[in-house]
Amino acid sequence: MSTITVDDLPGLNCGLCGVKTCAELVERLPAKPELLARCIHLSDERIAAESAGPAIPVTRRPIPLPQASPVRTRWSDTLGREFDFYLEHFPEDPGPREIILPHNPMLTRELDVRVGDVLIGRPLGMSCGCPITHCGIARDVDKRNGVIVWCVTGPLNPRQQGYKDLGYYIAEGYEGLITESRSDPKIGMRYYFQPRMCMLQWRHSGLVNYLNRVPQGWQVRLEGLWIG
């Protein structure tokens, strides 16, 4: 197998391969070269070429690359739309914290959703309209109202462990950390932001209704979400 570097990968850090970043995937390849096949952004021809040894000319799907700089200065998403800050997930969480309500809230009880369960679903309509099916781990469950707080983690857990399918749901809010922003956020203001681990690298919009200064920056809750 020829040497793979971070530059050979899409650089999206989407998590679909089961690791958090492209750099981490590269570190694991010497011991487990078969992990390269998990990158859905590489063509089958490219993966075969890398596995065979000598590099040969192949065509890769055109993927826009984020700037690989330790200091984030790029304040536009992959569609060129500007935003105000990145939303990071809490260090203790396996992924971004999302507050959701199934379109049929009774499903929370019917599926007996419990803390730790692996779930899938898609945010539909005005709440977000994201075209990507979300996968995650339940963190808090309110069976009286049907509201679930989960950490979005990517599709590897459902593939390996099975899952409970919520179908369509409403994305009610996000909770996380702001460590990089163009200006200090304020309660009651609506902002454009980009979840750091968004697979599409698209900007979102939300109203700040909770804000707390912490050593890492700002702890924030955003509601009234939409994409674009």
Z-matrix of the N, CA and C atoms (Angstrom, degrees):
N
C 1 1.469
C 2 1.530 1 109.15
N 3 1.320 2 117.07 1 130.76
C 4 1.452 3 120.85 2 178.76
C 5 1.519 4 110.23 3 -71.01
N 6 1.336 5 115.73 4 161.71
C 7 1.459 6 120.56 5 -177.79
C 8 1.520 7 110.29 6 -70.68
N 9 1.333 8 115.78 7 127.47
C 10 1.466 9 122.11 8 178.06
C 11 1.523 10 108.48 9 -103.39
N 12 1.309 11 116.96 10 133.24
C 13 1.457 12 121.78 11 175.68
C 14 1.524 13 108.95 12 -117.05
N 15 1.315 14 115.27 13 170.50
C 16 1.463 15 120.04 14 178.78
C 17 1.525 16 111.21 15 -59.33
N 18 1.331 17 116.62 16 -32.02
C 19 1.464 18 120.65 17 -179.36
C 20 1.522 19 112.72 18 -65.90
N 21 1.337 20 116.94 19 -20.58
C 22 1.463 21 120.56 20 179.36
C 23 1.523 22 112.09 21 -80.06
N 24 1.330 23 117.92 22 -13.50
C 25 1.456 24 122.63 23 -177.69
C 26 1.531 25 109.94 24 -101.52
N 27 1.338 26 116.92 25 163.99
C 28 1.474 27 119.63 26 -175.07
C 29 1.524 28 114.69 27 -63.29
N 30 1.341 29 117.79 28 -28.19
C 31 1.458 30 120.53 29 179.94
C 32 1.514 31 114.24 30 79.43
N 33 1.349 32 118.17 31 16.66
C 34 1.462 33 120.87 32 -177.93
C 35 1.527 34 113.09 33 -83.59
N 36 1.349 35 116.72 34 -19.48
C 37 1.476 36 120.02 35 -177.72
C 38 1.527 37 110.83 36 52.34
N 39 1.346 38 116.19 37 43.64
C 40 1.461 39 120.80 38 -173.57
C 41 1.521 40 113.01 39 -79.47
N 42 1.337 41 118.30 40 -20.92
C 43 1.455 42 121.07 41 178.88
C 44 1.515 43 115.24 42 83.63
N 45 1.333 44 118.56 43 -1.32
C 46 1.460 45 120.66 44 -177.86
C 47 1.524 46 112.72 45 -64.45
N 48 1.330 47 117.17 46 -25.05
C 49 1.459 48 120.30 47 -179.92
C 50 1.523 49 112.04 48 -79.34
N 51 1.325 50 117.20 49 -9.86
C 52 1.456 51 121.17 50 179.09
C 53 1.516 52 114.45 51 103.52
N 54 1.337 53 118.03 52 -4.73
C 55 1.462 54 121.44 53 173.53
C 56 1.521 55 108.47 54 -119.47
N 57 1.314 56 116.32 55 161.71
C 58 1.462 57 120.08 56 -169.88
C 59 1.520 58 113.87 57 -73.44
N 60 1.323 59 117.25 58 -35.42
C 61 1.457 60 119.33 59 -173.70
C 62 1.524 61 110.54 60 -135.55
N 63 1.336 62 115.89 61 159.11
C 64 1.466 63 120.90 62 175.05
C 65 1.528 64 110.38 63 -62.46
N 66 1.337 65 117.25 64 -35.67
C 67 1.460 66 120.66 65 179.77
C 68 1.529 67 111.34 66 -62.66
N 69 1.346 68 115.73 67 -39.44
C 70 1.459 69 119.01 68 178.67
C 71 1.528 70 111.16 69 -67.31
N 72 1.343 71 116.92 70 -36.37
C 73 1.461 72 120.33 71 177.23
C 74 1.532 73 110.31 72 -62.02
N 75 1.338 74 116.71 73 -43.49
C 76 1.464 75 120.65 74 179.04
C 77 1.523 76 110.86 75 -59.80
N 78 1.343 77 117.58 76 -39.60
C 79 1.461 78 121.10 77 -179.60
C 80 1.525 79 111.82 78 -64.24
N 81 1.331 80 117.42 79 -29.25
C 82 1.467 81 121.00 80 -177.01
C 83 1.530 82 113.04 81 -87.70
N 84 1.339 83 117.34 82 -16.28
C 85 1.465 84 120.04 83 -173.51
C 86 1.531 85 114.39 84 -62.85
N 87 1.346 86 120.78 85 -38.39
C 88 1.477 87 118.17 86 179.76
C 89 1.523 88 112.95 87 -56.79
N 90 1.324 89 117.69 88 -37.87
C 91 1.466 90 120.73 89 -179.62
C 92 1.526 91 112.03 90 -84.57
N 93 1.361 92 116.97 91 -31.66
C 94 1.458 93 120.98 92 -177.48
C 95 1.530 94 109.69 93 -136.17
N 96 1.337 95 117.85 94 76.70
C 97 1.478 96 120.27 95 -177.22
C 98 1.517 97 113.46 96 -62.58
N 99 1.342 98 117.37 97 -21.15
C 100 1.469 99 119.90 98 -179.88
C 101 1.525 100 112.58 99 -67.15
N 102 1.335 101 118.22 100 -14.92
C 103 1.457 102 120.93 101 179.03
C 104 1.525 103 112.18 102 -64.46
N 105 1.338 104 117.22 103 -22.88
C 106 1.459 105 120.13 104 -179.45
C 107 1.526 106 111.56 105 -59.44
N 108 1.339 107 116.63 106 -30.64
C 109 1.471 108 120.90 107 -179.06
C 110 1.516 109 112.19 108 -67.46
N 111 1.319 110 117.63 109 -14.33
C 112 1.465 111 120.16 110 179.11
C 113 1.526 112 112.73 111 -76.59
N 114 1.322 113 118.01 112 -16.01
C 115 1.466 114 120.76 113 -178.31
C 116 1.523 115 108.82 114 -77.04
N 117 1.324 116 116.38 115 106.46
C 118 1.462 117 120.70 116 -176.09
C 119 1.523 118 112.10 117 -74.33
N 120 1.342 119 117.38 118 -11.55
C 121 1.460 120 120.57 119 -178.29
C 122 1.522 121 112.64 120 -86.11
N 123 1.326 122 117.64 121 -8.99
C 124 1.451 123 121.36 122 176.46
C 125 1.522 124 109.41 123 -96.66
N 126 1.323 125 116.38 124 142.30
C 127 1.461 126 119.77 125 177.96
C 128 1.526 127 109.75 126 -71.67
N 129 1.338 128 117.28 127 158.62
C 130 1.456 129 121.57 128 176.86
C 131 1.525 130 110.71 129 -60.55
N 132 1.362 131 117.19 130 -34.92
C 133 1.450 132 121.12 131 -179.84
C 134 1.527 133 111.03 132 -65.07
N 135 1.343 134 116.27 133 -39.80
C 136 1.459 135 120.37 134 -179.50
C 137 1.524 136 110.55 135 -65.56
N 138 1.337 137 116.63 136 -43.85
C 139 1.466 138 120.54 137 -179.48
C 140 1.523 139 110.04 138 -63.28
N 141 1.341 140 117.39 139 -42.73
C 142 1.461 141 120.92 140 178.70
C 143 1.514 142 111.24 141 -62.46
N 144 1.325 143 116.70 142 -39.37
C 145 1.461 144 120.84 143 -179.47
C 146 1.518 145 111.43 144 -65.25
N 147 1.329 146 116.71 145 -43.79
C 148 1.464 147 120.16 146 -179.00
C 149 1.519 148 110.62 147 -66.86
N 150 1.335 149 117.43 148 -37.14
C 151 1.454 150 121.22 149 -177.81
C 152 1.519 151 111.48 150 -72.66
N 153 1.335 152 117.31 151 -28.21
C 154 1.455 153 121.20 152 -176.02
C 155 1.520 154 112.94 153 -73.96
N 156 1.317 155 117.28 154 -27.15
C 157 1.453 156 119.42 155 179.73
C 158 1.506 157 112.09 156 125.12
N 159 1.340 158 118.99 157 -94.57
C 160 1.467 159 120.10 158 -178.40
C 161 1.515 160 111.24 159 -62.39
N 162 1.311 161 116.00 160 138.72
C 163 1.457 162 120.31 161 -179.35
C 164 1.524 163 109.88 162 -73.40
N 165 1.340 164 117.83 163 139.15
C 166 1.448 165 122.54 164 175.63
C 167 1.517 166 108.17 165 -129.48
N 168 1.336 167 118.17 166 153.25
C 169 1.464 168 120.14 167 -179.19
C 170 1.519 169 111.15 168 -64.38
N 171 1.309 170 117.77 169 125.32
C 172 1.456 171 123.16 170 176.47
C 173 1.512 172 108.45 171 -138.32
N 174 1.318 173 115.98 172 163.95
C 175 1.457 174 121.25 173 179.89
C 176 1.519 175 109.59 174 -104.46
N 177 1.313 176 116.81 175 129.32
C 178 1.454 177 121.47 176 177.13
C 179 1.511 178 109.15 177 -108.31
N 180 1.327 179 116.09 178 146.35
C 181 1.457 180 119.74 179 176.72
C 182 1.520 181 109.87 180 -56.22
N 183 1.336 182 119.01 181 135.98
C 184 1.468 183 119.86 182 179.25
C 185 1.512 184 110.94 183 -69.48
N 186 1.327 185 116.88 184 115.34
C 187 1.459 186 123.13 185 -179.76
C 188 1.514 187 108.33 186 -120.81
N 189 1.343 188 119.20 187 124.68
C 190 1.465 189 120.11 188 176.47
C 191 1.519 190 111.09 189 -66.27
N 192 1.322 191 117.52 190 130.92
C 193 1.455 192 121.66 191 -176.03
C 194 1.518 193 111.11 192 -100.01
N 195 1.359 194 116.93 193 134.89
C 196 1.459 195 118.79 194 172.88
C 197 1.523 196 109.94 195 -71.86
N 198 1.320 197 118.01 196 159.18
C 199 1.444 198 120.93 197 179.43
C 200 1.517 199 109.94 198 -71.12
N 201 1.314 200 116.53 199 127.99
C 202 1.457 201 121.37 200 -177.55
C 203 1.523 202 109.27 201 -90.34
N 204 1.300 203 115.90 202 73.61
C 205 1.460 204 121.00 203 -179.75
C 206 1.516 205 108.75 204 -130.76
N 207 1.346 206 118.51 205 137.86
C 208 1.463 207 120.26 206 178.61
C 209 1.519 208 112.38 207 -63.50
N 210 1.323 209 117.81 208 -21.57
C 211 1.464 210 121.51 209 177.25
C 212 1.521 211 108.30 210 -105.73
N 213 1.336 212 116.26 211 114.02
C 214 1.451 213 120.24 212 -176.42
C 215 1.523 214 110.63 213 -77.35
N 216 1.297 215 116.76 214 117.73
C 217 1.459 216 120.74 215 178.33
C 218 1.518 217 110.85 216 -122.26
N 219 1.319 218 117.34 217 -0.57
C 220 1.453 219 121.52 218 -176.01
C 221 1.528 220 108.74 219 -93.69
N 222 1.307 221 116.87 220 113.24
C 223 1.458 222 121.63 221 -176.10
C 224 1.526 223 111.06 222 -113.23
N 225 1.327 224 116.45 223 42.50
C 226 1.462 225 120.86 224 174.26
C 227 1.522 226 108.83 225 -141.48
N 228 1.340 227 116.20 226 148.89
C 229 1.456 228 120.16 227 -178.53
C 230 1.528 229 110.27 228 -84.84
N 231 1.338 230 116.78 229 -172.97
C 232 1.463 231 120.35 230 -175.67
C 233 1.521 232 112.45 231 -69.91
N 234 1.331 233 118.01 232 -10.93
C 235 1.456 234 121.76 233 175.69
C 236 1.528 235 111.92 234 -102.00
N 237 1.344 236 116.06 235 7.75
C 238 1.453 237 120.56 236 176.45
C 239 1.518 238 114.90 237 82.16
N 240 1.333 239 118.01 238 14.40
C 241 1.463 240 120.97 239 -178.68
C 242 1.527 241 109.87 240 -93.88
N 243 1.334 242 116.74 241 134.03
C 244 1.461 243 121.16 242 -176.57
C 245 1.534 244 111.20 243 -77.95
N 246 1.339 245 114.66 244 150.96
C 247 1.468 246 120.23 245 175.59
C 248 1.524 247 109.58 246 -141.40
N 249 1.357 248 115.66 247 172.61
C 250 1.467 249 120.74 248 -170.34
C 251 1.518 250 114.54 249 -98.41
N 252 1.325 251 117.85 250 -31.54
C 253 1.462 252 119.38 251 -178.88
C 254 1.523 253 110.96 252 -160.20
N 255 1.342 254 114.69 253 162.12
C 256 1.467 255 122.48 254 171.62
C 257 1.526 256 108.32 255 -91.91
N 258 1.325 257 116.02 256 141.20
C 259 1.463 258 120.94 257 174.52
C 260 1.524 259 108.76 258 -106.11
N 261 1.340 260 115.74 259 116.94
C 262 1.468 261 122.12 260 179.40
C 263 1.527 262 109.64 261 -97.34
N 264 1.342 263 116.70 262 156.91
C 265 1.460 264 118.65 263 174.28
C 266 1.530 265 109.90 264 -89.39
N 267 1.334 266 115.54 265 159.97
C 268 1.454 267 120.87 266 -178.66
C 269 1.530 268 109.94 267 -67.15
N 270 1.336 269 118.23 268 144.08
C 271 1.469 270 120.73 269 -177.75
C 272 1.527 271 113.19 270 -58.22
N 273 1.327 272 117.47 271 -30.39
C 274 1.472 273 119.93 272 -177.90
C 275 1.522 274 112.91 273 -81.15
N 276 1.329 275 118.01 274 -8.99
C 277 1.467 276 121.87 275 -177.75
C 278 1.525 277 110.89 276 -97.95
N 279 1.349 278 117.44 277 147.94
C 280 1.466 279 120.13 278 177.97
C 281 1.523 280 113.69 279 -76.07
N 282 1.343 281 117.78 280 -8.39
C 283 1.455 282 121.44 281 -179.95
C 284 1.516 283 110.24 282 -174.12
N 285 1.346 284 117.53 283 -177.78
C 286 1.464 285 121.42 284 -178.65
C 287 1.530 286 111.66 285 -58.16
N 288 1.330 287 115.85 286 141.49
C 289 1.470 288 121.56 287 -178.72
C 290 1.528 289 109.39 288 -93.23
N 291 1.344 290 116.09 289 120.13
C 292 1.455 291 122.14 290 -176.48
C 293 1.532 292 109.34 291 -123.59
N 294 1.332 293 116.22 292 134.47
C 295 1.469 294 122.07 293 177.69
C 296 1.521 295 107.13 294 -98.61
N 297 1.351 296 117.42 295 120.91
C 298 1.459 297 120.42 296 -171.66
C 299 1.527 298 111.26 297 -131.34
N 300 1.333 299 114.79 298 157.81
C 301 1.460 300 122.38 299 175.91
C 302 1.525 301 107.73 300 -135.80
N 303 1.343 302 118.94 301 115.47
C 304 1.467 303 120.14 302 177.65
C 305 1.532 304 110.61 303 -57.44
N 306 1.340 305 116.99 304 146.66
C 307 1.461 306 119.85 305 177.22
C 308 1.525 307 110.78 306 -58.82
N 309 1.312 308 116.60 307 -29.09
C 310 1.465 309 121.53 308 168.51
C 311 1.521 310 107.20 309 -110.80
N 312 1.352 311 118.00 310 94.50
C 313 1.467 312 120.15 311 -175.54
C 314 1.527 313 113.84 312 -58.98
N 315 1.355 314 116.77 313 -21.46
C 316 1.459 315 119.48 314 179.23
C 317 1.527 316 111.81 315 -64.26
N 318 1.345 317 116.87 316 -19.81
C 319 1.462 318 119.41 317 -179.75
C 320 1.522 319 112.12 318 -61.03
N 321 1.329 320 116.98 319 -30.25
C 322 1.457 321 119.84 320 179.70
C 323 1.522 322 110.64 321 -58.44
N 324 1.344 323 116.16 322 -37.81
C 325 1.462 324 120.06 323 176.86
C 326 1.524 325 112.28 324 -84.74
N 327 1.339 326 116.34 325 -41.50
C 328 1.464 327 119.67 326 -177.37
C 329 1.526 328 112.11 327 -62.41
N 330 1.342 329 116.37 328 -36.86
C 331 1.458 330 120.35 329 177.73
C 332 1.521 331 112.32 330 -86.11
N 333 1.345 332 115.94 331 -2.71
C 334 1.465 333 121.75 332 -178.39
C 335 1.536 334 110.53 333 51.34
N 336 1.352 335 114.84 334 52.11
C 337 1.462 336 120.22 335 -178.91
C 338 1.530 337 109.38 336 -66.60
N 339 1.318 338 115.92 337 128.83
C 340 1.456 339 121.90 338 -178.57
C 341 1.528 340 109.92 339 -128.17
N 342 1.323 341 115.53 340 159.82
C 343 1.461 342 120.87 341 176.31
C 344 1.523 343 108.88 342 -57.21
N 345 1.327 344 116.33 343 130.91
C 346 1.456 345 121.58 344 -179.32
C 347 1.507 346 114.14 345 97.80
N 348 1.354 347 118.43 346 -12.97
C 349 1.459 348 121.17 347 179.63
C 350 1.532 349 110.82 348 -67.21
N 351 1.321 350 116.22 349 145.12
C 352 1.459 351 122.40 350 173.56
C 353 1.527 352 108.32 351 -89.05
N 354 1.337 353 117.28 352 126.60
C 355 1.458 354 122.95 353 -173.68
C 356 1.525 355 110.52 354 -126.75
N 357 1.356 356 115.53 355 156.21
C 358 1.455 357 120.26 356 168.19
C 359 1.529 358 108.23 357 -133.95
N 360 1.329 359 117.22 358 158.98
C 361 1.459 360 122.62 359 177.64
C 362 1.522 361 109.26 360 176.62
N 363 1.320 362 116.32 361 170.74
C 364 1.461 363 119.27 362 178.78
C 365 1.517 364 110.85 363 -130.94
N 366 1.362 365 117.32 364 128.27
C 367 1.464 366 120.39 365 177.50
C 368 1.523 367 109.75 366 -70.84
N 369 1.327 368 115.81 367 121.02
C 370 1.467 369 121.39 368 -173.27
C 371 1.516 370 111.02 369 -113.51
N 372 1.337 371 116.42 370 142.24
C 373 1.456 372 121.55 371 167.07
C 374 1.507 373 114.35 372 80.94
N 375 1.347 374 116.07 373 -148.44
C 376 1.455 375 122.29 374 -171.72
C 377 1.521 376 113.03 375 -62.41
N 378 1.341 377 117.61 376 -25.54
C 379 1.456 378 118.86 377 -177.05
C 380 1.523 379 111.88 378 -65.69
N 381 1.305 380 118.18 379 -28.96
C 382 1.464 381 122.36 380 178.88
C 383 1.515 382 110.58 381 -166.68
N 384 1.319 383 116.95 382 -55.01
C 385 1.449 384 120.03 383 -177.40
C 386 1.508 385 113.08 384 72.51
N 387 1.326 386 118.17 385 27.03
C 388 1.457 387 121.44 386 179.34
C 389 1.526 388 109.71 387 -67.49
N 390 1.340 389 118.68 388 133.80
C 391 1.462 390 120.36 389 -179.54
C 392 1.521 391 113.93 390 -78.71
N 393 1.337 392 117.62 391 -5.18
C 394 1.462 393 121.61 392 -175.92
C 395 1.522 394 110.39 393 -97.13
N 396 1.342 395 117.05 394 131.19
C 397 1.462 396 120.43 395 171.28
C 398 1.524 397 108.67 396 -66.73
N 399 1.323 398 116.26 397 128.39
C 400 1.456 399 120.95 398 179.64
C 401 1.524 400 110.06 399 -93.28
N 402 1.319 401 115.37 400 146.59
C 403 1.462 402 122.22 401 177.36
C 404 1.525 403 107.37 402 -128.95
N 405 1.316 404 117.25 403 145.37
C 406 1.451 405 118.05 404 -178.73
C 407 1.510 406 113.71 405 -169.45
N 408 1.323 407 115.04 406 -176.58
C 409 1.457 408 123.69 407 -178.30
C 410 1.519 409 108.33 408 -119.28
N 411 1.333 410 116.41 409 126.49
C 412 1.465 411 121.47 410 -178.56
C 413 1.520 412 110.55 411 -64.42
N 414 1.337 413 115.16 412 130.81
C 415 1.468 414 120.97 413 -179.63
C 416 1.518 415 111.91 414 -108.94
N 417 1.336 416 116.77 415 -33.10
C 418 1.464 417 122.11 416 179.00
C 419 1.524 418 107.72 417 -149.93
N 420 1.329 419 117.31 418 139.57
C 421 1.464 420 121.37 419 -175.22
C 422 1.522 421 109.27 420 -132.24
N 423 1.342 422 116.73 421 124.50
C 424 1.462 423 123.11 422 175.75
C 425 1.531 424 107.24 423 -109.46
N 426 1.322 425 116.77 424 94.82
C 427 1.469 426 120.00 425 -175.01
C 428 1.520 427 111.96 426 -73.09
N 429 1.318 428 118.41 427 -18.34
C 430 1.471 429 120.50 428 178.63
C 431 1.521 430 110.86 429 -70.66
N 432 1.336 431 116.47 430 -43.44
C 433 1.458 432 121.09 431 -178.48
C 434 1.524 433 113.65 432 -103.03
N 435 1.318 434 117.15 433 -11.59
C 436 1.461 435 121.33 434 -179.82
C 437 1.512 436 114.58 435 86.06
N 438 1.337 437 117.99 436 -0.77
C 439 1.464 438 121.46 437 -176.75
C 440 1.533 439 110.15 438 -75.52
N 441 1.331 440 115.11 439 136.66
C 442 1.463 441 122.20 440 179.45
C 443 1.528 442 108.67 441 -125.12
N 444 1.324 443 116.25 442 137.20
C 445 1.463 444 121.16 443 168.47
C 446 1.525 445 106.50 444 -107.89
N 447 1.326 446 116.18 445 121.89
C 448 1.462 447 118.91 446 179.24
C 449 1.510 448 110.05 447 -130.60
N 450 1.335 449 115.48 448 163.65
C 451 1.458 450 122.09 449 174.79
C 452 1.520 451 107.43 450 -106.63
N 453 1.324 452 116.29 451 118.97
C 454 1.462 453 121.42 452 -177.94
C 455 1.529 454 108.97 453 -74.47
N 456 1.344 455 116.62 454 126.29
C 457 1.465 456 120.27 455 -170.51
C 458 1.516 457 114.66 456 -127.28
N 459 1.330 458 120.74 457 -7.81
C 460 1.456 459 120.92 458 -176.37
C 461 1.523 460 111.65 459 97.62
N 462 1.344 461 118.10 460 173.68
C 463 1.462 462 122.21 461 -168.25
C 464 1.522 463 116.13 462 -86.14
N 465 1.342 464 119.24 463 -3.25
C 466 1.458 465 119.02 464 -174.71
C 467 1.529 466 112.31 465 -66.18
N 468 1.335 467 117.67 466 -43.50
C 469 1.470 468 119.88 467 179.12
C 470 1.524 469 112.72 468 -59.78
N 471 1.351 470 119.41 469 -47.86
C 472 1.466 471 118.49 470 177.11
C 473 1.524 472 113.05 471 -59.77
N 474 1.329 473 117.46 472 -37.41
C 475 1.465 474 120.02 473 179.71
C 476 1.513 475 111.85 474 -65.11
N 477 1.309 476 116.82 475 -36.94
C 478 1.462 477 120.51 476 -174.29
C 479 1.527 478 113.54 477 -91.52
N 480 1.357 479 116.79 478 -29.97
C 481 1.461 480 119.69 479 -171.23
C 482 1.519 481 114.21 480 -115.12
N 483 1.349 482 118.03 481 -8.55
C 484 1.457 483 119.47 482 -170.61
C 485 1.518 484 110.03 483 84.53
N 486 1.348 485 116.60 484 175.08
C 487 1.458 486 119.23 485 -173.55
C 488 1.526 487 110.76 486 -163.23
N 489 1.331 488 114.63 487 166.87
C 490 1.461 489 122.93 488 169.86
C 491 1.530 490 107.56 489 -108.33
N 492 1.331 491 116.78 490 130.65
C 493 1.463 492 122.20 491 -172.96
C 494 1.522 493 110.21 492 -97.51
N 495 1.335 494 117.19 493 115.12
C 496 1.461 495 122.12 494 179.42
C 497 1.523 496 112.00 495 -83.44
N 498 1.339 497 117.76 496 -12.62
C 499 1.458 498 120.46 497 -174.00
C 500 1.521 499 109.88 498 70.23
N 501 1.332 500 116.37 499 -140.79
C 502 1.467 501 120.11 500 178.21
C 503 1.527 502 110.26 501 -77.77
N 504 1.328 503 115.68 502 145.20
C 505 1.457 504 119.74 503 177.15
C 506 1.521 505 110.02 504 -143.78
N 507 1.332 506 115.75 505 166.18
C 508 1.459 507 123.18 506 176.53
C 509 1.526 508 108.16 507 -101.59
N 510 1.312 509 117.14 508 127.08
C 511 1.458 510 121.29 509 174.78
C 512 1.528 511 108.20 510 -83.85
N 513 1.315 512 116.70 511 105.68
C 514 1.468 513 121.57 512 -175.07
C 515 1.528 514 112.47 513 -83.37
N 516 1.326 515 117.79 514 -30.78
C 517 1.458 516 118.53 515 -177.92
C 518 1.515 517 112.46 516 -175.72
N 519 1.323 518 115.01 517 166.70
C 520 1.460 519 123.64 518 173.92
C 521 1.523 520 108.32 519 -122.14
N 522 1.325 521 115.45 520 147.40
C 523 1.459 522 121.52 521 169.37
C 524 1.520 523 108.41 522 -126.75
N 525 1.323 524 116.22 523 139.29
C 526 1.454 525 118.80 524 -179.66
C 527 1.510 526 112.32 525 -178.32
N 528 1.324 527 115.80 526 -160.71
C 529 1.452 528 122.87 527 -176.63
C 530 1.529 529 110.47 528 -117.83
N 531 1.318 530 115.49 529 141.27
C 532 1.461 531 121.56 530 170.36
C 533 1.519 532 106.97 531 -106.88
N 534 1.320 533 116.87 532 111.81
C 535 1.465 534 121.26 533 177.29
C 536 1.518 535 111.60 534 -110.58
N 537 1.337 536 117.26 535 -16.53
C 538 1.464 537 122.23 536 176.40
C 539 1.518 538 108.75 537 -135.30
N 540 1.326 539 117.08 538 126.38
C 541 1.457 540 120.75 539 179.99
C 542 1.524 541 109.41 540 -153.11
N 543 1.314 542 115.12 541 161.46
C 544 1.463 543 120.03 542 178.90
C 545 1.523 544 111.07 543 -82.37
N 546 1.343 545 117.29 544 -22.01
C 547 1.462 546 122.31 545 176.91
C 548 1.522 547 107.95 546 -159.82
N 549 1.325 548 117.26 547 163.20
C 550 1.461 549 120.59 548 -179.95
C 551 1.529 550 110.30 549 -67.52
N 552 1.339 551 118.05 550 129.77
C 553 1.467 552 120.62 551 179.37
C 554 1.522 553 111.74 552 -70.32
N 555 1.341 554 116.08 553 158.24
C 556 1.457 555 122.13 554 179.38
C 557 1.522 556 109.51 555 -133.01
N 558 1.342 557 115.63 556 142.55
C 559 1.461 558 120.58 557 176.59
C 560 1.528 559 109.64 558 -63.34
N 561 1.324 560 115.95 559 138.57
C 562 1.452 561 121.44 560 178.14
C 563 1.514 562 114.41 561 90.41
N 564 1.323 563 116.68 562 -5.25
C 565 1.462 564 121.02 563 179.50
C 566 1.529 565 109.83 564 -99.53
N 567 1.333 566 115.97 565 144.85
C 568 1.461 567 121.79 566 174.22
C 569 1.520 568 108.74 567 -95.20
N 570 1.337 569 115.30 568 135.76
C 571 1.459 570 121.09 569 -177.30
C 572 1.524 571 110.97 570 -130.23
N 573 1.330 572 114.95 571 152.21
C 574 1.453 573 121.14 572 164.53
C 575 1.533 574 107.34 573 -86.79
N 576 1.314 575 116.36 574 135.09
C 577 1.460 576 120.03 575 179.00
C 578 1.520 577 109.34 576 -146.53
N 579 1.321 578 115.71 577 164.16
C 580 1.458 579 120.56 578 176.61
C 581 1.520 580 109.69 579 -126.04
N 582 1.334 581 117.94 580 117.68
C 583 1.466 582 119.18 581 172.16
C 584 1.528 583 108.84 582 -59.73
N 585 1.312 584 116.82 583 129.30
C 586 1.462 585 120.54 584 -174.07
C 587 1.529 586 111.95 585 -57.66
N 588 1.340 587 117.45 586 -33.98
C 589 1.458 588 120.52 587 -175.09
C 590 1.532 589 112.61 588 -101.71
N 591 1.331 590 117.46 589 16.96
C 592 1.464 591 120.13 590 177.06
C 593 1.533 592 109.48 591 -61.69
N 594 1.333 593 117.51 592 123.76
C 595 1.459 594 121.31 593 -177.44
C 596 1.526 595 112.12 594 -64.04
N 597 1.332 596 117.71 595 -30.72
C 598 1.459 597 121.07 596 -179.93
C 599 1.521 598 112.46 597 -87.64
N 600 1.348 599 116.42 598 -13.61
C 601 1.457 600 121.06 599 -176.17
C 602 1.529 601 110.62 600 56.50
N 603 1.348 602 115.00 601 45.83
C 604 1.462 603 122.13 602 179.17
C 605 1.523 604 109.95 603 -105.29
N 606 1.315 605 116.03 604 149.78
C 607 1.461 606 119.99 605 176.36
C 608 1.527 607 109.65 606 -77.19
N 609 1.326 608 115.08 607 150.09
C 610 1.458 609 124.29 608 175.13
C 611 1.527 610 107.71 609 -119.80
N 612 1.319 611 115.75 610 171.74
C 613 1.458 612 120.49 611 173.57
C 614 1.520 613 108.61 612 -133.70
N 615 1.338 614 116.55 613 142.67
C 616 1.446 615 120.47 614 178.81
C 617 1.516 616 111.93 615 -159.63
N 618 1.333 617 115.81 616 157.00
C 619 1.463 618 122.84 617 178.32
C 620 1.526 619 109.22 618 -94.83
N 621 1.321 620 117.06 619 125.94
C 622 1.466 621 121.98 620 178.07
C 623 1.526 622 108.99 621 -75.90
N 624 1.342 623 117.23 622 117.04
C 625 1.469 624 119.20 623 176.58
C 626 1.520 625 112.82 624 -123.85
N 627 1.336 626 116.83 625 7.40
C 628 1.471 627 121.35 626 170.42
C 629 1.516 628 107.23 627 -151.72
N 630 1.342 629 115.28 628 136.31
C 631 1.461 630 120.12 629 -176.31
C 632 1.514 631 108.83 630 -149.66
N 633 1.322 632 116.53 631 133.15
C 634 1.455 633 120.80 632 -179.92
C 635 1.521 634 108.94 633 -147.16
N 636 1.324 635 116.74 634 127.90
C 637 1.465 636 121.14 635 179.16
C 638 1.530 637 108.48 636 -74.93
N 639 1.328 638 117.15 637 127.79
C 640 1.462 639 123.64 638 177.79
C 641 1.523 640 107.58 639 -130.06
N 642 1.359 641 117.93 640 166.62
C 643 1.476 642 119.20 641 -177.40
C 644 1.527 643 113.64 642 -56.31
N 645 1.349 644 117.29 643 -32.59
C 646 1.474 645 119.69 644 -178.08
C 647 1.522 646 112.83 645 -78.60
N 648 1.346 647 117.58 646 -16.15
C 649 1.457 648 121.18 647 -176.24
C 650 1.515 649 110.87 648 148.67
N 651 1.339 650 116.78 649 -112.47
C 652 1.461 651 121.76 650 179.24
C 653 1.526 652 110.15 651 -126.61
N 654 1.333 653 115.77 652 132.38
C 655 1.461 654 120.86 653 168.14
C 656 1.525 655 106.99 654 -90.18
N 657 1.336 656 117.42 655 130.96
C 658 1.456 657 119.83 656 -168.83
C 659 1.517 658 110.91 657 -141.58
N 660 1.332 659 115.56 658 149.14
C 661 1.470 660 121.89 659 168.19
C 662 1.518 661 107.46 660 -122.23
N 663 1.340 662 116.56 661 132.93
C 664 1.458 663 123.38 662 -179.42
C 665 1.523 664 109.08 663 -120.97
N 666 1.344 665 116.10 664 130.57
C 667 1.459 666 120.96 665 177.87
C 668 1.543 667 109.01 666 -127.39
N 669 1.319 668 115.81 667 178.17
C 670 1.469 669 119.52 668 -176.98
C 671 1.514 670 110.76 669 63.53
N 672 1.336 671 116.56 670 50.97
C 673 1.456 672 121.61 671 -170.51
C 674 1.517 673 113.71 672 -81.44
N 675 1.320 674 115.44 673 148.38
C 676 1.460 675 122.39 674 164.58
C 677 1.517 676 108.99 675 -157.66
N 678 1.339 677 115.77 676 161.76
C 679 1.458 678 121.99 677 -179.45
C 680 1.521 679 108.89 678 -103.92
N 681 1.348 680 115.83 679 139.12
C 682 1.452 681 119.26 680 175.05
C 683 1.516 682 112.56 681 116.92
